[in-house]
Amino acid sequence: MDKGLNQCARIFPDIDALSHAAIEECVRAANEAVSARGKCLIALSGGHTPEHANRIWASVYRDKMPWAKTHFFWGDERFVAADDPKSNYRMARETLFKNVAVPPENIHPISAGVGQPDDAAKEYERVLRTFIGDAGPSFDVLFLGVGVEGHTASLFPDSPALGEEKRWVVGVRAPAEPPIRISLTFPLLRRARATYFLVAGADKQEIIATLRRNAPAETSKLPVAMLKPEGEVIWFLDKAADGALSP
């Protein structure tokens, strides 16, 4: 089955409607996972759109999630202290975890900002391997975004990490601030049961148009196109990001 953007996109009027739809889908998946397997594993993303979605999650959907049986991870992290304003963990803590009944032991941030990025990456892979096996699905829900140049998680075009097929987590240098980051890699990211791309804003129109055209000459080196998820894929787009290209 083709899992390209054209087949998997859902278009919403604005970031608010997009966020409600994405979190509602996540809540459904989380409850199904707990019913079927006794727990749910969710990987979070940083950025403005997930921040908006988290606030809705912590209010409208607060009483609908199986928080006690849900474990939270991150698809990537900036190599900064946990209280740094640029920290993906800090954003999730302030917008989500402070307002819902998630047991502290169910929250698994990437230890960043001290020591060496590669050591932090290896330690996080050890954490992940206590929950995820070498085969089969990884996360029940993986939240991702896409950058204007086609990056996803902290995997940017031409990064050596794009060719990683053994390690699940690596330290990377990104052409963005802050440049030192920790990112999950394709071998783990692609195995999620469900991957939700949350994309909002007019600045994303060009990359969305490129992905819609799906021309190999344009997409072959874009990390988001190289990912090739194995599970369900849903693109949650607002009209500003989608432009005038949707039917």
C-alpha positions in Angstrom: 0.0 0.0 0.0 1.3 3.5 -0.9 1.8 5.5 2.3 2.7 8.7 0.6 1.3 12.0 1.6 -1.4 12.1 -1.0 -2.9 8.8 0.3 -2.5 9.6 4.0 -3.2 13.4 4.3 -6.1 14.8 6.4 -6.6 18.6 6.0 -8.0 20.8 8.7 -9.0 24.5 8.9 -6.3 25.4 11.4 -3.8 24.2 14.0 -6.5 23.9 16.6 -8.7 21.5 14.5 -5.5 19.6 13.4 -4.4 19.1 17.1 -7.8 17.9 18.2 -7.9 15.3 15.4 -4.4 14.1 16.1 -4.8 13.7 19.8 -8.2 12.0 19.4 -6.6 9.5 17.1 -3.7 9.0 19.6 -6.1 8.5 22.5 -7.9 5.8 20.5 -4.7 4.1 19.6 -3.4 4.3 23.2 -6.5 2.7 24.6 -6.4 -0.1 22.0 -2.8 -0.7 22.8 -3.4 -1.0 26.5 -6.4 -3.3 25.9 -4.4 -5.5 23.6 -0.9 -5.5 25.2 -1.3 -4.0 28.6 0.7 -0.8 27.9 1.2 1.9 25.3 4.5 3.4 24.0 4.4 6.9 22.6 7.3 8.9 21.1 6.9 12.7 21.3 8.1 15.4 19.1 9.2 19.0 19.7 8.0 22.1 18.0 5.2 24.6 17.9 2.5 22.3 16.6 3.1 19.5 19.1 3.2 22.2 21.8 -0.3 23.3 20.8 -1.5 19.7 20.6 -0.1 18.9 24.1 -2.2 21.7 25.7 -5.3 20.2 24.1 -4.3 16.7 25.2 -3.8 17.9 28.8 -7.3 19.6 28.9 -9.9 18.2 26.5 -8.5 14.6 26.5 -7.1 14.5 30.0 -9.6 12.0 31.3 -9.6 9.8 28.2 -6.0 8.6 28.3 -4.7 5.4 30.1 -1.9 7.5 31.6 -0.9 4.9 34.2 -0.1 2.4 31.5 1.4 4.8 28.9 5.1 5.3 28.6 6.5 8.4 26.9 9.8 8.7 24.9 11.2 11.3 22.5 12.1 11.0 18.8 14.8 13.6 19.2 16.3 16.1 21.7 18.4 19.1 21.6 21.7 18.6 23.6 20.7 21.2 26.2 19.8 21.0 29.9 16.4 19.8 30.9 15.3 23.3 32.0 16.6 25.0 28.9 13.8 26.7 26.9 15.0 24.8 23.8 14.5 21.4 25.4 11.8 19.1 23.9 11.4 17.4 27.3 10.9 20.8 29.0 8.2 21.7 26.5 6.3 18.4 27.1 6.7 18.7 30.9 5.3 22.3 30.9 2.4 21.7 28.4 1.5 18.1 29.2 3.0 16.2 32.1 2.4 18.9 34.7 -1.3 18.7 34.0 -2.0 15.0 33.8 -1.6 11.9 36.0 1.4 10.3 34.3 3.5 8.3 36.8 7.0 9.8 36.8 8.5 6.4 36.1 6.6 6.3 32.8 8.4 9.4 31.4 11.7 8.6 29.7 13.5 11.7 28.5 16.8 11.7 26.7 19.6 12.7 29.1 21.1 15.7 27.3 23.3 18.6 28.1 26.0 16.8 30.1 28.8 14.5 28.9 29.1 13.5 25.3 26.2 13.3 22.8 27.3 9.8 21.7 27.2 8.5 25.3 23.8 10.0 25.8 22.6 8.3 22.6 23.9 4.9 23.8 22.3 5.3 27.2 18.9 6.1 25.6 19.2 3.1 23.3 19.6 1.0 26.4 16.5 2.5 27.9 14.5 1.8 24.7 15.7 -1.8 24.5 14.0 -2.5 27.9 10.7 -1.8 26.2 11.2 -2.7 22.5 12.6 -5.8 20.8 14.8 -6.2 17.8 11.8 -7.2 15.6 8.2 -6.2 15.3 6.6 -2.8 16.0 8.4 -0.2 18.1 6.2 2.6 19.4 2.4 2.4 19.3 2.3 6.1 18.3 5.2 8.1 16.9 4.7 11.9 16.6 6.8 13.6 13.9 7.0 16.9 12.1 8.8 17.9 9.0 11.1 20.9 8.4 11.1 23.2 5.5 14.1 21.4 4.1 12.6 17.9 4.7 14.1 16.9 8.0 12.2 14.8 10.5 13.2 14.1 14.1 16.7 15.6 14.0 17.6 13.8 10.8 18.6 16.5 8.3 19.5 16.2 4.6 23.0 14.8 4.0 23.4 13.7 7.7 25.6 10.6 8.2 22.9 9.4 10.5 20.6 8.8 7.5 22.6 5.7 6.6 22.6 4.2 10.1 21.0 0.8 10.1 22.2 -0.7 13.4 22.1 1.9 16.1 18.7 3.1 17.2 19.9 6.4 18.7 22.8 8.7 17.6 24.3 12.0 18.3 24.0 14.4 15.3 25.1 17.8 14.2 22.2 19.8 12.7 22.3 22.9 10.5 20.0 24.6 13.0 20.1 25.9 16.5 21.1 24.3 18.8 23.3 22.3 16.4 24.2 19.3 18.7 21.3 16.9 19.1 20.3 13.3 19.8 18.0 11.6 17.3 16.4 8.2 16.9 17.3 6.6 13.6 15.3 4.9 10.8 15.7 1.3 12.0 13.6 2.2 15.1 11.4 5.1 13.7 10.1 3.2 10.7 8.8 0.3 12.9 6.1 2.4 14.7 2.6 0.9 14.6 1.3 4.4 13.7 3.2 7.5 12.6 1.5 10.9 12.9 3.0 13.8 11.1 1.7 17.1 12.5 2.4 20.0 10.1 1.0 23.5 10.3 1.8 26.9 8.9 2.3 28.6 5.5 6.1 28.1 5.7 5.6 24.4 5.2 3.7 24.8 1.8 6.8 24.2 -0.3 7.9 21.0 1.3 4.3 19.7 1.4 4.0 20.5 -2.3 7.3 18.7 -3.0 6.1 15.6 -1.1 2.8 15.6 -2.9 4.5 15.6 -6.3 6.5 12.6 -5.1 9.1 13.0 -7.9 12.2 10.9 -7.1 14.5 13.6 -8.3 13.0 16.0 -5.7 12.5 13.6 -2.8 15.2 10.9 -2.9 17.4 12.8 -0.4 14.7 14.2 1.8 14.9 12.4 5.2 11.1 12.5 5.7 10.7 10.7 2.3 13.5 8.3 3.2 11.9 7.1 6.4 9.3 4.8 4.8 7.2 3.9 7.8 6.1 0.3 8.0 2.9 0.9 10.0 -0.1 3.2 9.6 0.7 6.8 8.5 -1.4 9.9 8.9 -0.4 13.4 7.8 -2.4 16.0 9.8 -2.1 19.2 7.9 -3.7 22.6 8.3 -4.9 24.6 5.3 -2.0 27.0 5.6 0.6 24.2 5.2 -1.4 22.4 2.5 -1.9 25.6 0.5 -4.3 25.3 -2.4 -3.2 21.8 -3.4 -5.7 19.6 -1.7 -8.9 18.7 -3.6 
